[in-house]
């Protein structure tokens, strides 16, 4: 597969609730990766310079993405796409 789809989901609740919502949305949207953004955290999210949350993949793994400047998170997500693409290439 040449294309990797990274979805985004705004969610509220505790970590377990956010992860459950995020996996449901990842599966429903058919994304290989999904960044779940807790929008009820102070100092991050919409109209803020910082964000954080969880990155989920199609293998059922999740990774905590600590609060950082959005440009830093963007680079983390690009790295995750490259890694995911490399992993899939290795499975062929």
C-alpha positions in Angstrom: 0.0 0.0 0.0 1.5 3.3 -1.1 -0.6 5.6 1.1 -0.8 5.8 4.9 -3.8 7.5 6.4 -3.3 9.4 9.6 -6.6 10.5 11.2 -7.3 12.8 14.0 -9.9 12.6 16.8 -10.8 15.2 19.4 -12.0 13.5 22.6 -12.7 14.1 26.2 -12.5 12.0 29.3 -9.9 10.0 31.2 -7.1 8.2 29.3 -8.9 4.9 29.1 -12.1 6.6 27.7 -10.0 8.6 25.2 -8.2 5.4 24.0 -11.5 3.5 23.6 -13.1 6.4 21.6 -9.9 6.7 19.5 -9.7 3.1 18.6 -13.4 3.1 17.6 -12.8 6.1 15.4 -9.6 4.7 13.9 -11.4 1.5 13.0 -14.5 3.3 11.6 -12.4 5.8 9.5 -10.1 3.0 8.3 -6.9 4.8 9.3 -3.6 3.1 9.7 -2.7 5.7 12.4 -4.9 8.0 14.5 -3.9 10.9 16.8 -6.3 11.3 19.6 -6.3 14.8 21.1 -7.8 15.3 24.5 -9.6 18.6 24.1 -10.4 19.0 27.8 -6.8 19.6 28.9 -5.7 23.1 29.9 -3.0 24.7 27.7 -3.3 22.3 24.8 -5.6 21.7 21.8 -7.6 24.2 19.8 -6.2 27.8 19.7 -3.2 26.7 21.8 0.5 26.3 20.7 0.8 23.0 22.5 -0.9 19.6 22.1 -0.5 16.0 23.3 -2.5 12.8 23.3 -2.2 9.3 22.0 -1.1 7.8 18.7 -2.9 4.5 17.8 -1.9 2.1 15.0 -3.7 -0.6 13.1 -1.9 -3.3 15.1 -3.7 -2.2 18.3 -0.8 -0.4 19.8 -1.0 3.0 21.4 1.7 5.5 22.3 1.5 8.4 24.7 2.4 11.7 23.0 3.4 14.1 25.7 2.4 17.7 25.6 4.8 19.6 23.4 4.7 22.4 20.8 2.5 21.5 17.9 5.4 21.7 15.4 7.3 19.1 17.5 4.2 16.8 17.5 3.9 17.2 13.7 7.4 15.9 13.3 6.7 13.0 15.6 3.6 12.1 13.5 5.7 12.3 10.3 8.2 10.0 11.9 5.4 7.6 12.8 4.1 7.6 9.2 7.6 6.8 7.9 8.1 4.0 10.5 4.7 2.5 9.8 5.3 2.6 6.0 8.8 0.9 6.6 7.2 -1.8 8.8 4.5 -2.5 6.2 7.2 -2.7 3.5 9.1 -5.2 5.5 6.0 -7.4 5.8 5.7 -7.8 2.0 
